[in-house]
Amino acid sequence: MFTTTLAQKSATLPLDLFTVIEDLKHKLNAVILAHYYQDPDIQDIADFIGDSLQLAKAAAQTNADVIVFAGVHFMAETAKILNPDKLVLLPDLNAGCSLADSCPPDEFAAFKAAHPDHLVISYINCSAQIKAMSDIICTSSNAVKIVQQIPKEQPIIFAPDKNLGRYVIQQTGRDMLLWKGSCIVHETFSEKKIVQLQTIHAEAEVIAHPECETGVLRHANYIGSTAALLNYCQKSPAQAFIVATEPGIIHQMQKLAPHKQFIPAPPENNCKCNECPFMHLNTLEKLHLTMKNLTPEITMSEEIRVAALSPIQRMLEMSI
C-alpha cells in the first residue's frame, strides 16, 4: 500500500531529482536524517532513518558538515544543540509539532517553579526552551529505562506528553506529576474502529505507540516506540498488523516484511487525521531547494543551546 517503486516515482517526480540530491550530498558533505513518519520518497533518499532516539544518536555521531533534517522542528533543534558548529537545515520551518506546542515555555516555567523539589524529565518532543528547563530528556524508546534509574524517593515532573507519562507510570509504578500535553495524531485513533478492524482481521495483531490514549493501548498486543514497532513486526509470527501510530512507518514495515499486511489504525472521523500534517510539510522538492540554497537554517541562542545540551547528554549516557 505504502511502498513506492522507482517506476511510481518517475511518474510523479523528475527522476533526476534523486540524482541531483545525491550530488548535493557529496558536494556539501551533507547527511540527510529522516524520521520514519516522512514521505516514502524522503525515506528512500535519506542516509539514516530512525525514531527520535536513533536520530539523536545519529546527529551526535555524524562527521558531516551539513545536517539536513527531514522531520519536524524540535528534531532539527536537537541536532543543532548537539552540533553547534554544523549547518542544520530543515526543509520547511513550519514543520512543527502539536505536542511541543502544547507546552508553552512561560507556562511550563511557572509549573516547574511551583514544584521546586521535582526532577524534570521531558520527552524529546518539546522545544529547545523546554529542554533547557529539564534535567533529563527521554524518548519513547528509553522513557521507562530512564525513570527506573531515578531514586524512588525523588519526585518527578514528566512533560509534555500525558499519554506517554501515564504509560511510564503503569510500567514503573512511579507516581509522577504529568504535564497535560498530547499529540493530535496519537489522540485521534478510534478505539471503536480498531475493535471493528479486529473483528474483520481476526488474525491481525494491534501494535501501538505509547503516545496513544489508554483506550487504544488496552487492545494492543505490543506497545513500543516507532523503532520498536518496526522491529516487532519483523520478528512476530503474525502475518497482519493494525498499526496505531503515524502511517508513514508502514513504508519501512512493508520494505522489511513485504509478505505481511499492515493496516493503518483509523481516526475517529472520516479524515486523514492519523497522518501528521507537520511531518508531511516536508517534500522531496523542498529538500532539494533546502540543500541548493542552504536555507532555512536552524538557529538558537547559545544560552538556550548550552542549557538544553546537558539533559540530552544525560539521556544518551543513561540509554547505554
Contacts in CASP RR format, 6 or more apart in sequence:
PFRMAT RR
TARGET T0000
AUTHOR 0000-0000-0000
METHOD contacts of the structure
MODEL  1
MFTTTLAQKSATLPLDLFTVIEDLKHKLNAVILAHYYQDPDIQDIADFIG
DSLQLAKAAAQTNADVIVFAGVHFMAETAKILNPDKLVLLPDLNAGCSLA
DSCPPDEFAAFKAAHPDHLVISYINCSAQIKAMSDIICTSSNAVKIVQQI
PKEQPIIFAPDKNLGRYVIQQTGRDMLLWKGSCIVHETFSEKKIVQLQTI
HAEAEVIAHPECETGVLRHANYIGSTAALLNYCQKSPAQAFIVATEPGII
HQMQKLAPHKQFIPAPPENNCKCNECPFMHLNTLEKLHLTMKNLTPEITM
SEEIRVAALSPIQRMLEMSI
1 250 0 8 1.000
1 254 0 8 1.000
1 262 0 8 1.000
2 40 0 8 1.000
2 247 0 8 1.000
2 248 0 8 1.000
2 250 0 8 1.000
2 251 0 8 1.000
2 254 0 8 1.000
2 262 0 8 1.000
3 40 0 8 1.000
3 251 0 8 1.000
3 254 0 8 1.000
3 255 0 8 1.000
3 258 0 8 1.000
4 40 0 8 1.000
4 41 0 8 1.000
4 44 0 8 1.000
4 251 0 8 1.000
9 15 0 8 1.000
9 18 0 8 1.000
9 41 0 8 1.000
13 41 0 8 1.000
13 284 0 8 1.000
13 285 0 8 1.000
17 284 0 8 1.000
17 285 0 8 1.000
17 288 0 8 1.000
18 45 0 8 1.000
18 284 0 8 1.000
20 288 0 8 1.000
21 32 0 8 1.000
21 45 0 8 1.000
21 284 0 8 1.000
21 287 0 8 1.000
21 288 0 8 1.000
21 291 0 8 1.000
22 45 0 8 1.000
24 30 0 8 1.000
24 288 0 8 1.000
24 291 0 8 1.000
24 292 0 8 1.000
25 31 0 8 1.000
25 32 0 8 1.000
25 47 0 8 1.000
25 291 0 8 1.000
28 65 0 8 1.000
28 66 0 8 1.000
28 291 0 8 1.000
28 294 0 8 1.000
29 64 0 8 1.000
29 65 0 8 1.000
29 66 0 8 1.000
30 64 0 8 1.000
30 65 0 8 1.000
30 66 0 8 1.000
30 67 0 8 1.000
30 68 0 8 1.000
30 291 0 8 1.000
31 47 0 8 1.000
31 48 0 8 1.000
31 58 0 8 1.000
31 62 0 8 1.000
31 64 0 8 1.000
31 66 0 8 1.000
31 67 0 8 1.000
31 68 0 8 1.000
32 42 0 8 1.000
32 45 0 8 1.000
32 46 0 8 1.000
32 47 0 8 1.000
32 48 0 8 1.000
32 68 0 8 1.000
32 70 0 8 1.000
32 287 0 8 1.000
33 46 0 8 1.000
33 47 0 8 1.000
33 48 0 8 1.000
33 50 0 8 1.000
33 55 0 8 1.000
33 58 0 8 1.000
33 59 0 8 1.000
33 62 0 8 1.000
33 67 0 8 1.000
33 68 0 8 1.000
33 69 0 8 1.000
33 70 0 8 1.000
33 71 0 8 1.000
33 75 0 8 1.000
33 79 0 8 1.000
34 42 0 8 1.000
34 43 0 8 1.000
34 46 0 8 1.000
34 48 0 8 1.000
34 49 0 8 1.000
34 50 0 8 1.000
34 70 0 8 1.000
34 71 0 8 1.000
35 49 0 8 1.000
35 50 0 8 1.000
35 51 0 8 1.000
35 52 0 8 1.000
35 55 0 8 1.000
35 70 0 8 1.000
35 71 0 8 1.000
35 72 0 8 1.000
35 75 0 8 1.000
35 226 0 8 1.000
35 279 0 8 1.000
36 43 0 8 1.000
36 49 0 8 1.000
36 50 0 8 1.000
36 51 0 8 1.000
36 226 0 8 1.000
36 227 0 8 1.000
36 230 0 8 1.000
36 246 0 8 1.000
36 248 0 8 1.000
36 249 0 8 1.000
36 252 0 8 1.000
37 71 0 8 1.000
37 226 0 8 1.000
37 246 0 8 1.000
37 248 0 8 1.000
37 249 0 8 1.000
37 276 0 8 1.000
37 279 0 8 1.000
38 46 0 8 1.000
38 70 0 8 1.000
38 71 0 8 1.000
38 248 0 8 1.000
38 279 0 8 1.000
38 280 0 8 1.000
38 282 0 8 1.000
39 248 0 8 1.000
39 280 0 8 1.000
39 282 0 8 1.000
39 283 0 8 1.000
39 284 0 8 1.000
40 248 0 8 1.000
40 251 0 8 1.000
41 283 0 8 1.000
41 284 0 8 1.000
42 70 0 8 1.000
42 282 0 8 1.000
42 283 0 8 1.000
42 284 0 8 1.000
42 287 0 8 1.000
43 49 0 8 1.000
43 251 0 8 1.000
43 252 0 8 1.000
45 284 0 8 1.000
45 287 0 8 1.000
46 70 0 8 1.000
48 54 0 8 1.000
48 55 0 8 1.000
48 58 0 8 1.000
49 252 0 8 1.000
50 58 0 8 1.000
50 226 0 8 1.000
50 227 0 8 1.000
51 139 0 8 1.000
51 140 0 8 1.000
51 141 0 8 1.000
51 225 0 8 1.000
51 226 0 8 1.000
51 227 0 8 1.000
52 75 0 8 1.000
52 78 0 8 1.000
52 124 0 8 1.000
52 125 0 8 1.000
52 139 0 8 1.000
52 140 0 8 1.000
52 141 0 8 1.000
52 225 0 8 1.000
52 226 0 8 1.000
53 124 0 8 1.000
53 139 0 8 1.000
53 140 0 8 1.000
53 141 0 8 1.000
53 142 0 8 1.000
53 225 0 8 1.000
53 227 0 8 1.000
53 319 0 8 1.000
54 141 0 8 1.000
54 227 0 8 1.000
55 69 0 8 1.000
55 75 0 8 1.000
55 78 0 8 1.000
55 79 0 8 1.000
56 78 0 8 1.000
56 79 0 8 1.000
56 82 0 8 1.000
56 124 0 8 1.000
56 139 0 8 1.000
56 312 0 8 1.000
56 315 0 8 1.000
56 316 0 8 1.000
57 316 0 8 1.000
59 67 0 8 1.000
59 69 0 8 1.000
59 78 0 8 1.000
59 79 0 8 1.000
59 82 0 8 1.000
59 83 0 8 1.000
60 82 0 8 1.000
60 83 0 8 1.000
60 316 0 8 1.000
62 83 0 8 1.000
62 86 0 8 1.000
64 86 0 8 1.000
65 86 0 8 1.000
65 87 0 8 1.000
66 86 0 8 1.000
66 87 0 8 1.000
66 88 0 8 1.000
66 89 0 8 1.000
66 291 0 8 1.000
66 294 0 8 1.000
67 76 0 8 1.000
67 79 0 8 1.000
67 83 0 8 1.000
67 86 0 8 1.000
67 87 0 8 1.000
67 88 0 8 1.000
67 89 0 8 1.000
68 89 0 8 1.000
68 91 0 8 1.000
68 287 0 8 1.000
68 290 0 8 1.000
68 291 0 8 1.000
69 75 0 8 1.000
69 76 0 8 1.000
69 79 0 8 1.000
69 88 0 8 1.000
69 89 0 8 1.000
69 90 0 8 1.000
69 298 0 8 1.000
70 91 0 8 1.000
70 282 0 8 1.000
70 287 0 8 1.000
71 90 0 8 1.000
71 95 0 8 1.000
71 279 0 8 1.000
71 282 0 8 1.000
72 95 0 8 1.000
72 96 0 8 1.000
72 97 0 8 1.000
72 100 0 8 1.000
72 276 0 8 1.000
72 278 0 8 1.000
72 279 0 8 1.000
73 90 0 8 1.000
73 93 0 8 1.000
73 95 0 8 1.000
73 96 0 8 1.000
73 97 0 8 1.000
73 100 0 8 1.000
73 127 0 8 1.000
73 298 0 8 1.000
74 96 0 8 1.000
74 97 0 8 1.000
74 100 0 8 1.000
74 124 0 8 1.000
74 125 0 8 1.000
74 126 0 8 1.000
74 127 0 8 1.000
74 128 0 8 1.000
76 88 0 8 1.000
76 89 0 8 1.000
76 90 0 8 1.000
76 298 0 8 1.000
77 127 0 8 1.000
77 128 0 8 1.000
77 131 0 8 1.000
77 298 0 8 1.000
77 300 0 8 1.000
77 308 0 8 1.000
78 124 0 8 1.000
78 131 0 8 1.000
78 312 0 8 1.000
79 86 0 8 1.000
79 88 0 8 1.000
79 298 0 8 1.000
80 86 0 8 1.000
80 88 0 8 1.000
80 298 0 8 1.000
80 299 0 8 1.000
80 300 0 8 1.000
80 305 0 8 1.000
81 128 0 8 1.000
81 131 0 8 1.000
81 300 0 8 1.000
81 305 0 8 1.000
81 308 0 8 1.000
81 309 0 8 1.000
81 312 0 8 1.000
82 309 0 8 1.000
82 312 0 8 1.000
84 302 0 8 1.000
84 305 0 8 1.000
87 294 0 8 1.000
87 297 0 8 1.000
88 297 0 8 1.000
88 298 0 8 1.000
89 290 0 8 1.000
89 291 0 8 1.000
89 294 0 8 1.000
89 295 0 8 1.000
89 296 0 8 1.000
89 297 0 8 1.000
89 298 0 8 1.000
90 282 0 8 1.000
90 290 0 8 1.000
90 296 0 8 1.000
90 298 0 8 1.000
91 281 0 8 1.000
91 282 0 8 1.000
91 283 0 8 1.000
91 286 0 8 1.000
91 287 0 8 1.000
91 289 0 8 1.000
91 290 0 8 1.000
91 296 0 8 1.000
92 281 0 8 1.000
92 282 0 8 1.000
92 286 0 8 1.000
92 296 0 8 1.000
93 296 0 8 1.000
94 278 0 8 1.000
94 281 0 8 1.000
95 278 0 8 1.000
95 279 0 8 1.000
95 281 0 8 1.000
95 282 0 8 1.000
96 278 0 8 1.000
97 125 0 8 1.000
97 183 0 8 1.000
97 278 0 8 1.000
98 182 0 8 1.000
98 183 0 8 1.000
98 184 0 8 1.000
98 185 0 8 1.000
98 278 0 8 1.000
99 123 0 8 1.000
99 125 0 8 1.000
99 126 0 8 1.000
99 160 0 8 1.000
99 161 0 8 1.000
99 181 0 8 1.000
99 182 0 8 1.000
99 183 0 8 1.000
99 211 0 8 1.000
100 125 0 8 1.000
100 126 0 8 1.000
100 127 0 8 1.000
100 130 0 8 1.000
100 160 0 8 1.000
102 160 0 8 1.000
102 180 0 8 1.000
102 181 0 8 1.000
102 182 0 8 1.000
103 126 0 8 1.000
103 127 0 8 1.000
103 130 0 8 1.000
103 159 0 8 1.000
103 160 0 8 1.000
103 179 0 8 1.000
103 181 0 8 1.000
105 127 0 8 1.000
105 129 0 8 1.000
105 130 0 8 1.000
105 133 0 8 1.000
108 130 0 8 1.000
108 133 0 8 1.000
108 159 0 8 1.000
108 160 0 8 1.000
108 179 0 8 1.000
109 133 0 8 1.000
111 157 0 8 1.000
111 179 0 8 1.000
112 118 0 8 1.000
112 120 0 8 1.000
112 133 0 8 1.000
112 157 0 8 1.000
115 155 0 8 1.000
115 157 0 8 1.000
115 177 0 8 1.000
117 155 0 8 1.000
118 155 0 8 1.000
118 156 0 8 1.000
118 157 0 8 1.000
118 177 0 8 1.000
119 135 0 8 1.000
119 136 0 8 1.000
119 150 0 8 1.000
119 154 0 8 1.000
119 155 0 8 1.000
119 156 0 8 1.000
119 157 0 8 1.000
120 133 0 8 1.000
120 134 0 8 1.000
120 135 0 8 1.000
120 136 0 8 1.000
120 156 0 8 1.000
120 157 0 8 1.000
120 159 0 8 1.000
121 134 0 8 1.000
121 135 0 8 1.000
121 136 0 8 1.000
121 137 0 8 1.000
121 138 0 8 1.000
121 143 0 8 1.000
121 146 0 8 1.000
121 147 0 8 1.000
121 150 0 8 1.000
121 156 0 8 1.000
121 157 0 8 1.000
121 158 0 8 1.000
121 159 0 8 1.000
121 176 0 8 1.000
122 130 0 8 1.000
122 131 0 8 1.000
122 133 0 8 1.000
122 134 0 8 1.000
122 136 0 8 1.000
122 137 0 8 1.000
122 138 0 8 1.000
122 158 0 8 1.000
122 159 0 8 1.000
122 160 0 8 1.000
122 311 0 8 1.000
123 137 0 8 1.000
123 138 0 8 1.000
123 139 0 8 1.000
123 140 0 8 1.000
123 143 0 8 1.000
123 158 0 8 1.000
123 159 0 8 1.000
123 160 0 8 1.000
123 161 0 8 1.000
123 164 0 8 1.000
124 131 0 8 1.000
124 137 0 8 1.000
124 138 0 8 1.000
124 139 0 8 1.000
124 312 0 8 1.000
124 315 0 8 1.000
125 160 0 8 1.000
125 161 0 8 1.000
125 183 0 8 1.000
126 134 0 8 1.000
126 159 0 8 1.000
126 160 0 8 1.000
128 300 0 8 1.000
128 304 0 8 1.000
128 305 0 8 1.000
128 308 0 8 1.000
129 304 0 8 1.000
129 308 0 8 1.000
130 159 0 8 1.000
130 160 0 8 1.000
131 137 0 8 1.000
131 307 0 8 1.000
131 308 0 8 1.000
131 311 0 8 1.000
131 312 0 8 1.000
132 304 0 8 1.000
132 307 0 8 1.000
132 308 0 8 1.000
133 307 0 8 1.000
134 159 0 8 1.000
134 308 0 8 1.000
134 311 0 8 1.000
135 311 0 8 1.000
135 314 0 8 1.000
136 146 0 8 1.000
136 311 0 8 1.000
136 314 0 8 1.000
136 315 0 8 1.000
136 318 0 8 1.000
137 311 0 8 1.000
137 312 0 8 1.000
137 314 0 8 1.000
137 315 0 8 1.000
138 146 0 8 1.000
138 147 0 8 1.000
138 315 0 8 1.000
139 225 0 8 1.000
139 315 0 8 1.000
140 164 0 8 1.000
140 209 0 8 1.000
140 210 0 8 1.000
140 211 0 8 1.000
140 224 0 8 1.000
140 225 0 8 1.000
140 226 0 8 1.000
141 224 0 8 1.000
141 225 0 8 1.000
141 227 0 8 1.000
141 228 0 8 1.000
141 319 0 8 1.000
142 315 0 8 1.000
142 318 0 8 1.000
142 319 0 8 1.000
143 164 0 8 1.000
143 165 0 8 1.000
143 168 0 8 1.000
143 210 0 8 1.000
144 168 0 8 1.000
144 171 0 8 1.000
144 172 0 8 1.000
145 318 0 8 1.000
145 319 0 8 1.000
146 315 0 8 1.000
146 318 0 8 1.000
146 319 0 8 1.000
147 156 0 8 1.000
147 158 0 8 1.000
147 168 0 8 1.000
147 172 0 8 1.000
147 174 0 8 1.000
147 176 0 8 1.000
148 172 0 8 1.000
149 318 0 8 1.000
150 156 0 8 1.000
150 174 0 8 1.000
152 174 0 8 1.000
155 176 0 8 1.000
155 177 0 8 1.000
156 174 0 8 1.000
156 176 0 8 1.000
156 177 0 8 1.000
157 176 0 8 1.000
157 177 0 8 1.000
157 178 0 8 1.000
157 179 0 8 1.000
158 164 0 8 1.000
158 165 0 8 1.000
158 168 0 8 1.000
158 176 0 8 1.000
158 177 0 8 1.000
158 178 0 8 1.000
158 179 0 8 1.000
159 178 0 8 1.000
159 179 0 8 1.000
159 181 0 8 1.000
160 179 0 8 1.000
160 181 0 8 1.000
161 179 0 8 1.000
161 181 0 8 1.000
161 182 0 8 1.000
161 183 0 8 1.000
161 211 0 8 1.000
162 178 0 8 1.000
162 179 0 8 1.000
162 180 0 8 1.000
162 181 0 8 1.000
162 182 0 8 1.000
163 182 0 8 1.000
163 183 0 8 1.000
163 186 0 8 1.000
163 187 0 8 1.000
163 210 0 8 1.000
163 211 0 8 1.000
163 212 0 8 1.000
163 213 0 8 1.000
163 214 0 8 1.000
164 210 0 8 1.000
164 211 0 8 1.000
165 176 0 8 1.000
165 178 0 8 1.000
166 178 0 8 1.000
166 214 0 8 1.000
167 210 0 8 1.000
167 217 0 8 1.000
167 223 0 8 1.000
168 174 0 8 1.000
168 176 0 8 1.000
168 210 0 8 1.000
169 175 0 8 1.000
169 176 0 8 1.000
169 178 0 8 1.000
182 211 0 8 1.000
183 211 0 8 1.000
184 273 0 8 1.000
185 245 0 8 1.000
185 246 0 8 1.000
185 273 0 8 1.000
185 274 0 8 1.000
185 275 0 8 1.000
185 276 0 8 1.000
186 209 0 8 1.000
186 211 0 8 1.000
186 212 0 8 1.000
186 213 0 8 1.000
186 244 0 8 1.000
186 245 0 8 1.000
187 212 0 8 1.000
187 213 0 8 1.000
188 267 0 8 1.000
188 268 0 8 1.000
188 269 0 8 1.000
188 273 0 8 1.000
188 274 0 8 1.000
189 212 0 8 1.000
189 213 0 8 1.000
189 216 0 8 1.000
189 244 0 8 1.000
189 265 0 8 1.000
189 266 0 8 1.000
189 267 0 8 1.000
189 268 0 8 1.000
189 274 0 8 1.000
190 265 0 8 1.000
190 266 0 8 1.000
190 267 0 8 1.000
190 268 0 8 1.000
191 213 0 8 1.000
191 215 0 8 1.000
191 216 0 8 1.000
191 219 0 8 1.000
193 265 0 8 1.000
193 266 0 8 1.000
193 267 0 8 1.000
193 268 0 8 1.000
194 206 0 8 1.000
194 216 0 8 1.000
194 219 0 8 1.000
194 242 0 8 1.000
194 244 0 8 1.000
194 265 0 8 1.000
194 266 0 8 1.000
195 219 0 8 1.000
197 204 0 8 1.000
197 242 0 8 1.000
197 263 0 8 1.000
197 265 0 8 1.000
197 266 0 8 1.000
198 204 0 8 1.000
198 206 0 8 1.000
198 219 0 8 1.000
198 242 0 8 1.000
201 240 0 8 1.000
201 242 0 8 1.000
201 261 0 8 1.000
201 263 0 8 1.000
203 238 0 8 1.000
203 239 0 8 1.000
203 240 0 8 1.000
204 238 0 8 1.000
204 240 0 8 1.000
204 241 0 8 1.000
204 242 0 8 1.000
204 261 0 8 1.000
204 263 0 8 1.000
205 221 0 8 1.000
205 222 0 8 1.000
205 236 0 8 1.000
205 238 0 8 1.000
205 240 0 8 1.000
205 241 0 8 1.000
205 242 0 8 1.000
206 219 0 8 1.000
206 220 0 8 1.000
206 221 0 8 1.000
206 222 0 8 1.000
206 241 0 8 1.000
206 242 0 8 1.000
206 244 0 8 1.000
206 265 0 8 1.000
207 220 0 8 1.000
207 221 0 8 1.000
207 222 0 8 1.000
207 223 0 8 1.000
207 224 0 8 1.000
207 229 0 8 1.000
207 232 0 8 1.000
207 233 0 8 1.000
207 241 0 8 1.000
207 242 0 8 1.000
207 243 0 8 1.000
207 244 0 8 1.000
207 245 0 8 1.000
208 216 0 8 1.000
208 217 0 8 1.000
208 219 0 8 1.000
208 220 0 8 1.000
208 222 0 8 1.000
208 223 0 8 1.000
208 224 0 8 1.000
208 229 0 8 1.000
208 244 0 8 1.000
208 245 0 8 1.000
208 265 0 8 1.000
209 223 0 8 1.000
209 224 0 8 1.000
209 225 0 8 1.000
209 226 0 8 1.000
209 229 0 8 1.000
209 244 0 8 1.000
209 245 0 8 1.000
210 217 0 8 1.000
210 223 0 8 1.000
210 224 0 8 1.000
210 225 0 8 1.000
211 245 0 8 1.000
212 220 0 8 1.000
212 244 0 8 1.000
212 245 0 8 1.000
216 244 0 8 1.000
216 265 0 8 1.000
217 223 0 8 1.000
220 244 0 8 1.000
221 238 0 8 1.000
222 228 0 8 1.000
222 229 0 8 1.000
222 232 0 8 1.000
222 236 0 8 1.000
224 232 0 8 1.000
226 245 0 8 1.000
226 249 0 8 1.000
229 243 0 8 1.000
229 245 0 8 1.000
229 249 0 8 1.000
229 253 0 8 1.000
230 249 0 8 1.000
230 252 0 8 1.000
230 253 0 8 1.000
230 256 0 8 1.000
233 241 0 8 1.000
233 253 0 8 1.000
233 256 0 8 1.000
233 257 0 8 1.000
233 260 0 8 1.000
233 262 0 8 1.000
234 256 0 8 1.000
234 257 0 8 1.000
238 260 0 8 1.000
239 259 0 8 1.000
239 260 0 8 1.000
239 261 0 8 1.000
240 260 0 8 1.000
240 261 0 8 1.000
240 262 0 8 1.000
240 263 0 8 1.000
241 253 0 8 1.000
241 260 0 8 1.000
241 261 0 8 1.000
241 262 0 8 1.000
241 263 0 8 1.000
242 263 0 8 1.000
242 265 0 8 1.000
243 249 0 8 1.000
243 250 0 8 1.000
243 253 0 8 1.000
243 262 0 8 1.000
243 263 0 8 1.000
243 264 0 8 1.000
243 265 0 8 1.000
244 265 0 8 1.000
245 265 0 8 1.000
246 274 0 8 1.000
246 275 0 8 1.000
246 276 0 8 1.000
246 279 0 8 1.000
247 264 0 8 1.000
247 274 0 8 1.000
247 275 0 8 1.000
248 275 0 8 1.000
248 279 0 8 1.000
250 262 0 8 1.000
250 264 0 8 1.000
253 260 0 8 1.000
253 262 0 8 1.000
254 260 0 8 1.000
254 262 0 8 1.000
264 274 0 8 1.000
265 274 0 8 1.000
266 274 0 8 1.000
267 273 0 8 1.000
267 274 0 8 1.000
290 296 0 8 1.000
END
